[in-house]
Amino acid sequence: MISGLEKRGIFEDVNVIMVGDHGMVGTCDQRLIFLKELAPWINIPENWIERYTPLLSIRPPSDVSPADVVAKINKGLQSGKVGNGEYLKVYLKKNLPSRLHYSDSDRITPIVGLADEGFKVEMNISEAKQCAGAHGYDNAFFSMRSIFIGHGPSFPKGRKVPSFENIQIYNLVTSILNIKGARNNGTSSFPKKVLLPRHN
């Protein structure tokens, strides 16, 4: 797209916004947490697990108390006898940190585990060597941030702006287009921090 704009001689006349949807962090073998190591405290069948990493999602059957499961898992993780256990925190979904906004849907499992940055949860100890990358960890981690690049007549050249949430981009676009946007979770003052004065 940029090459096409440059070939037409209009790259400097067009506003272009480039964003990524998430960051990435490396995950390697020494950063694994195995649920089978919790066996002295609780047996977690595979059919209870909806997702392992980086968000551990557990949905026990209706005759099993989620609070009891959470208590037993955390007791095991805090025992010092589960490899890397200190890097996984397990919650009842209603007790998750409110800043995550992750508790108001029935599709969210009643038990949620948050792995620390770069750690992976698996069921069984394996000899397989894994070293890759993942996303979806707590968005408070710097590694989960992404990029924002604005170029064109609405943007000052060379300005660096502090990190911001992607919900702000909608108001940025409506300001550039000079249209009234729908109600949204962004702030109406945000474009003033990013755009040249004539676009505020």
Residue frames relative to the residue before (quaternion, step in Angstrom):
aa qw qx qy qz dx dy dz
M 1.0000 0.0000 0.0000 0.0000 0.00 0.00 0.00
I 0.6694 0.4892 -0.3031 0.4697 3.57 0.90 -0.94
S 0.6294 0.5286 -0.3363 0.4597 3.60 0.97 -0.82
G 0.6546 0.5181 -0.3098 0.4551 3.57 0.99 -0.86
L 0.6549 0.4960 -0.3145 0.4755 3.59 0.99 -0.79
E 0.6472 0.5163 -0.3185 0.4616 3.57 1.03 -0.82
K 0.6432 0.5284 -0.3268 0.4475 3.61 0.93 -0.84
R 0.7026 0.4401 -0.2595 0.4953 3.56 1.11 -0.70
G 0.4600 -0.7155 0.4218 0.3140 3.58 1.30 -0.04
I 0.6152 0.5676 -0.3439 0.4256 3.61 1.16 0.48
F 0.3247 0.7799 -0.4934 0.2071 3.60 1.21 0.18
E 0.6963 0.4674 -0.2781 0.4684 3.59 0.97 -0.81
D 0.6751 0.5040 -0.2877 0.4555 3.60 1.23 -0.30
V 0.6882 0.4541 -0.2586 0.5034 3.59 1.28 -0.23
N 0.3644 -0.7085 0.5597 0.2278 3.54 -0.97 0.88
V 0.0362 -0.7855 0.6173 -0.0256 3.54 -0.82 1.08
I 0.0758 -0.7712 0.6312 0.0326 3.56 -0.92 0.96
M 0.0643 -0.7866 0.6141 0.0102 3.54 -0.81 1.05
V 0.0458 0.7929 -0.6042 0.0649 3.56 -0.81 1.03
G 0.2753 -0.6986 0.6221 0.2218 3.51 -1.35 0.29
D 0.4879 -0.6924 0.4443 0.2918 3.58 -1.11 0.52
H 0.8068 -0.0407 0.0235 0.5890 3.61 1.17 -0.32
G 0.4888 -0.6266 0.5099 0.3294 3.53 -1.32 0.18
M 0.3068 -0.7165 0.5855 0.2229 3.55 -1.30 -0.29
V 0.0801 -0.7700 0.6299 0.0619 3.54 -1.25 0.52
G 0.5166 -0.6479 0.4642 0.3128 3.57 -1.09 0.70
T 0.0945 -0.7665 0.6334 0.0490 3.57 -1.12 0.75
C 0.0175 0.8145 -0.5777 0.0503 3.57 -0.78 0.99
D 0.7749 -0.4310 0.2256 0.4035 3.56 -1.33 0.40
Q 0.6929 0.4897 -0.3047 0.4327 3.59 0.87 -0.83
R 0.6715 0.4697 -0.2926 0.4929 3.58 1.28 -0.07
L 0.4263 0.7021 -0.4589 0.3388 3.58 0.93 0.88
I 0.1369 -0.7464 0.6470 0.0736 3.54 -1.21 0.72
F 0.1663 -0.8208 0.5436 0.0564 3.59 -0.61 1.13
L 0.4285 -0.7313 0.4762 0.2341 3.56 -0.68 1.12
K 0.5768 0.5957 -0.3819 0.4082 3.62 1.11 -0.55
E 0.6095 0.5650 -0.3545 0.4285 3.60 1.14 -0.50
L 0.5937 0.5621 -0.3615 0.4483 3.58 1.31 -0.13
A 0.3586 0.7924 -0.4470 0.2091 3.58 1.31 -0.10
P 0.6388 0.5192 -0.3707 0.4300 3.68 0.89 -0.62
W 0.7300 0.3953 -0.2284 0.5086 3.60 1.18 -0.47
I 0.7890 -0.1350 0.1282 0.5854 3.57 0.98 -0.87
N 0.2975 -0.7104 0.6067 0.1969 3.54 -1.15 0.70
I 0.1166 -0.7926 0.5972 0.0393 3.56 -0.71 1.10
P 0.2932 -0.7761 0.5293 0.1773 3.61 -0.31 1.19
E 0.6026 -0.5918 0.3950 0.3615 3.56 -1.09 0.68
N 0.6684 0.5165 -0.3263 0.4243 3.60 1.02 -0.68
W 0.5491 0.5676 -0.4159 0.4510 3.60 1.26 0.14
I 0.6679 0.5317 -0.2839 0.4365 3.57 1.19 -0.61
E 0.1836 -0.7707 0.6009 0.1060 3.56 -0.86 0.99
R 0.7831 -0.0318 0.0304 0.6203 3.59 1.16 -0.59
Y 0.3509 -0.7580 0.5180 0.1844 3.54 -1.06 0.80
T 0.8422 0.0287 0.0893 0.5309 3.55 0.67 -1.16
P 0.6103 -0.2268 -0.7589 -0.0166 1.55 -2.00 1.50
L 0.6360 0.4572 -0.3130 0.5371 3.52 1.38 -0.08
L 0.2387 -0.7658 0.5827 0.1307 3.57 -0.53 1.16
S 0.0535 -0.8114 0.5817 -0.0173 3.59 -0.57 1.18
I 0.0182 -0.8138 0.5782 -0.0546 3.56 -0.54 1.22
R 0.0243 -0.7769 0.6291 -0.0138 3.55 -0.90 1.02
P 0.1545 -0.8039 0.5689 0.0791 3.59 -0.10 1.25
P 0.6225 -0.5295 0.3936 0.4210 3.61 -1.17 0.33
S 0.6842 -0.5426 0.3167 0.3704 3.55 -1.23 0.54
D 0.6820 0.4798 -0.3034 0.4612 3.61 1.15 -0.44
V 0.6288 0.4916 -0.3405 0.4970 3.59 1.29 0.18
S 0.4217 -0.7218 0.4953 0.2365 3.57 -0.83 1.00
P 0.4066 -0.7145 0.5092 0.2547 3.63 -0.63 1.06
A 0.6298 0.5418 -0.3410 0.4398 3.61 0.99 -0.78
D 0.6430 0.5140 -0.3176 0.4706 3.59 1.03 -0.79
V 0.6372 0.5256 -0.3195 0.4643 3.58 1.00 -0.85
V 0.6586 0.5093 -0.3083 0.4602 3.59 0.89 -0.94
A 0.6569 0.5195 -0.3158 0.4459 3.59 0.90 -0.91
K 0.6865 0.4792 -0.2869 0.4657 3.60 0.91 -0.87
I 0.6336 0.5193 -0.3375 0.4637 3.59 0.97 -0.81
N 0.7013 0.4720 -0.2827 0.4533 3.58 0.79 -0.99
K 0.5933 0.5492 -0.3687 0.4587 3.58 1.09 -0.59
G 0.6658 0.4934 -0.2936 0.4765 3.56 0.99 -0.86
L 0.6684 0.5131 -0.3035 0.4448 3.58 0.89 -0.94
Q 0.7283 0.4306 -0.2336 0.4792 3.57 1.06 -0.76
S 0.4992 0.6942 -0.4036 0.3255 3.59 1.29 -0.06
G 0.4272 -0.6846 0.4781 0.3468 3.57 1.15 -0.55
K 0.6477 0.5306 -0.3095 0.4507 3.59 1.29 -0.01
V 0.6273 0.4580 -0.3389 0.5309 3.57 1.31 0.12
G 0.4808 -0.6967 0.4497 0.2849 3.57 -0.61 1.12
N 0.8499 0.0258 -0.0734 0.5212 3.57 -0.80 1.08
G 0.2722 0.8122 -0.4829 0.1817 3.59 1.23 0.34
E 0.6315 0.5558 -0.3365 0.4230 3.57 1.10 -0.63
Y 0.6642 0.5088 -0.3000 0.4583 3.59 1.28 -0.23
L 0.6728 0.3941 -0.3049 0.5469 3.57 1.24 0.41
K 0.0795 -0.7704 0.6319 0.0285 3.56 -0.90 1.00
V 0.1451 -0.8032 0.5759 0.0471 3.56 -0.80 1.04
Y 0.0891 -0.8142 0.5732 -0.0255 3.53 -0.92 1.06
L 0.4413 -0.5204 0.6230 0.3825 3.48 -1.41 0.16
K 0.5708 -0.6324 0.3697 0.3709 3.60 -0.83 0.86
K 0.6384 0.5408 -0.3395 0.4298 3.61 1.03 -0.67
N 0.7050 0.4482 -0.2573 0.4856 3.59 1.25 -0.38
L 0.3824 0.7143 -0.4954 0.3132 3.58 1.25 0.17
P 0.6186 -0.5307 0.4014 0.4178 3.61 -1.11 0.52
S 0.5054 -0.6948 0.4211 0.2906 3.59 -0.75 1.06
R 0.5896 0.5984 -0.3743 0.3927 3.62 1.09 -0.59
L 0.6181 0.5613 -0.3462 0.4278 3.61 1.22 -0.36
H 0.2179 -0.8028 0.5245 0.1814 3.60 1.21 -0.40
Y 0.5107 0.6492 -0.3948 0.4024 3.56 0.94 0.90
S 0.5808 0.5932 -0.3972 0.3911 3.58 0.50 1.13
D 0.6610 0.5886 -0.2906 0.3636 3.60 1.18 -0.33
S 0.6612 0.4756 -0.3277 0.4788 3.61 1.13 0.39
D 0.5083 -0.6433 0.4830 0.3074 3.56 -1.09 0.73
R 0.5934 0.5797 -0.3675 0.4206 3.58 1.20 -0.38
I 0.5893 0.5294 -0.3728 0.4833 3.58 1.25 -0.31
T 0.4728 -0.6927 0.4642 0.2850 3.56 -0.79 0.99
P 0.5922 -0.6079 0.3898 0.3575 3.60 -1.11 0.61
I 0.7477 0.2716 -0.1668 0.5826 3.58 1.25 -0.43
V 0.0097 -0.8008 0.5972 -0.0456 3.55 -0.81 1.06
G 0.1393 -0.7787 0.6078 0.0694 3.55 -0.92 0.94
L 0.1942 -0.7695 0.5995 0.1035 3.55 -0.99 0.90
A 0.2383 -0.7682 0.5812 0.1238 3.56 -0.61 1.16
D 0.5113 -0.6269 0.4875 0.3286 3.55 -1.11 0.66
E 0.7429 -0.4502 0.2812 0.4078 3.52 -1.30 0.48
G 0.8484 0.1581 -0.1443 0.4842 3.55 -0.78 1.10
F 0.6008 0.5561 -0.3731 0.4365 3.63 1.21 -0.10
K 0.1967 -0.7731 0.5961 0.0908 3.54 -1.15 0.73
V 0.2783 -0.7345 0.5972 0.1622 3.54 -1.18 0.71
E 0.0299 0.7771 -0.6273 0.0405 3.55 -0.96 0.94
M 0.5763 -0.5998 0.4234 0.3591 3.56 -1.23 0.33
N 0.8425 0.1462 -0.0160 0.5182 3.56 0.60 -1.18
I 0.5270 -0.5839 0.5115 0.3459 3.52 -1.21 0.58
S 0.0515 -0.8125 0.5797 -0.0335 3.53 -0.82 1.04
E 0.4614 -0.6637 0.5158 0.2837 3.54 -1.24 0.53
A 0.4858 0.6825 -0.4333 0.3323 3.58 1.24 -0.28
K 0.3272 -0.7374 0.5624 0.1816 3.54 -1.00 0.89
Q 0.0004 -0.8088 0.5863 -0.0449 3.54 -0.75 1.05
C 0.1635 0.7437 -0.6391 0.1082 3.53 -0.94 0.91
A 0.2336 0.7701 -0.5462 0.2326 3.53 -0.30 1.27
G 0.4801 -0.6352 0.4983 0.3431 3.55 -1.07 -0.75
A 0.0652 -0.7948 0.6027 0.0284 3.55 -1.22 0.44
H 0.1600 -0.7504 0.6296 0.1220 3.51 -1.35 0.25
G 0.5615 0.6023 -0.4412 0.3568 3.57 -1.29 0.11
Y 0.4432 0.6625 -0.4732 0.3752 3.57 1.27 0.25
D 0.7535 -0.3545 0.2898 0.4718 3.56 -1.35 0.06
N 0.4138 -0.7445 0.4631 0.2447 3.57 -0.71 1.03
A 0.4932 0.6251 -0.4485 0.4061 3.60 1.25 0.15
F 0.5777 0.5779 -0.3857 0.4285 3.61 1.19 -0.38
F 0.5345 -0.6441 0.4462 0.3167 3.58 -0.90 0.93
S 0.6392 0.5608 -0.3263 0.4129 3.59 1.02 -0.79
M 0.6545 0.5100 -0.3196 0.4576 3.61 1.18 -0.38
R 0.5111 0.6253 -0.4342 0.3989 3.57 1.25 -0.01
S 0.2727 -0.7636 0.5645 0.1546 3.53 -1.19 0.48
I 0.6193 -0.5594 0.4053 0.3732 3.57 -1.24 -0.33
F 0.0516 -0.7316 0.6744 0.0848 3.50 -1.37 0.34
I 0.0418 0.7699 -0.6349 0.0489 3.54 -0.85 1.01
G 0.0481 -0.7784 0.6258 0.0124 3.55 -0.83 1.02
H 0.0297 0.7986 -0.5974 0.0667 3.59 -0.83 1.00
G 0.5861 0.5825 -0.4330 0.3601 3.55 -1.02 0.75
P 0.7680 -0.4111 0.2426 0.4270 3.57 -1.29 0.00
S 0.6516 0.5174 -0.3277 0.4476 3.62 1.16 -0.36
F 0.7219 0.4422 -0.2264 0.4817 3.58 1.23 -0.42
P 0.4274 -0.6767 0.5257 0.2882 3.61 -0.94 0.81
K 0.4762 -0.6831 0.4710 0.2912 3.58 -0.89 0.87
G 0.8530 0.2133 -0.1533 0.4511 3.54 -1.03 0.85
R 0.5042 0.6517 -0.4458 0.3499 3.63 1.17 -0.03
K 0.1806 -0.7438 0.6334 0.1139 3.55 -1.03 0.87
V 0.1640 -0.7897 0.5851 0.0844 3.56 -0.88 0.92
P 0.5669 -0.5891 0.4387 0.3731 3.58 -1.11 0.58
S 0.6692 -0.4943 0.3670 0.4161 3.57 -1.24 0.40
F 0.0107 0.7848 -0.6192 0.0233 3.54 -1.13 0.71
E 0.5610 -0.5978 0.4539 0.3492 3.55 -1.29 0.36
N 0.5936 -0.6062 0.4011 0.3454 3.58 -1.08 0.72
I 0.5464 0.6229 -0.4093 0.3819 3.62 1.15 -0.42
Q 0.5964 0.5846 -0.3614 0.4147 3.60 1.22 -0.30
I 0.5639 0.6544 -0.3829 0.3274 3.60 1.14 -0.53
Y 0.5783 0.6006 -0.3838 0.3970 3.60 1.03 -0.67
N 0.7024 0.4518 -0.2749 0.4764 3.60 0.82 -0.96
L 0.5750 0.5702 -0.3709 0.4545 3.56 1.18 -0.52
V 0.6790 0.4889 -0.2811 0.4700 3.57 0.91 -0.95
T 0.6734 0.4851 -0.3188 0.4577 3.61 0.87 -0.86
S 0.6168 0.5348 -0.3491 0.4600 3.61 1.10 -0.62
I 0.6477 0.5101 -0.3190 0.4673 3.58 0.96 -0.86
L 0.7256 0.4275 -0.2351 0.4852 3.59 0.96 -0.89
N 0.3315 -0.7698 0.4779 0.2629 3.57 1.33 -0.19
I 0.4941 0.6117 -0.4617 0.4106 3.56 0.87 1.01
K 0.4900 -0.6298 0.5110 0.3195 3.55 -1.24 0.46
G 0.2697 -0.7897 0.5343 0.1344 3.55 -0.64 1.11
A 0.5882 -0.5394 0.4562 0.3937 3.53 -1.31 0.17
R 0.6491 -0.4768 0.3946 0.4423 3.58 -1.26 0.26
N 0.0775 0.7965 -0.5928 0.0899 3.56 -0.98 0.83
N 0.6228 -0.5819 0.3917 0.3466 3.57 -1.30 0.13
G 0.5206 0.6213 -0.4249 0.4030 3.59 1.25 0.05
T 0.4619 -0.6611 0.5078 0.3030 3.57 -1.28 0.12
S 0.5116 -0.6798 0.4365 0.2925 3.56 -0.94 0.93
S 0.6550 0.5239 -0.3186 0.4416 3.59 1.16 -0.46
F 0.4842 0.7121 -0.4256 0.2782 3.60 1.16 -0.37
P 0.6332 0.5514 -0.3703 0.3975 3.67 0.78 -0.81
K 0.5978 0.5814 -0.3692 0.4102 3.62 1.08 -0.63
K 0.6502 0.5266 -0.3128 0.4496 3.58 1.17 -0.56
V 0.7645 0.3902 -0.1691 0.4845 3.55 1.19 -0.53
L 0.7689 0.3958 -0.1940 0.4632 3.57 0.90 -0.95
L 0.5972 -0.5275 0.4570 0.3952 3.54 -1.30 0.31
P 0.6855 -0.5495 0.2811 0.3862 3.63 -1.02 0.72
R 0.6605 0.5360 -0.3384 0.4025 3.61 0.88 -0.77
H 0.6920 0.4605 -0.2804 0.4800 3.60 1.23 -0.26
N 0.5387 0.6519 -0.4008 0.3525 3.63 1.20 0.03
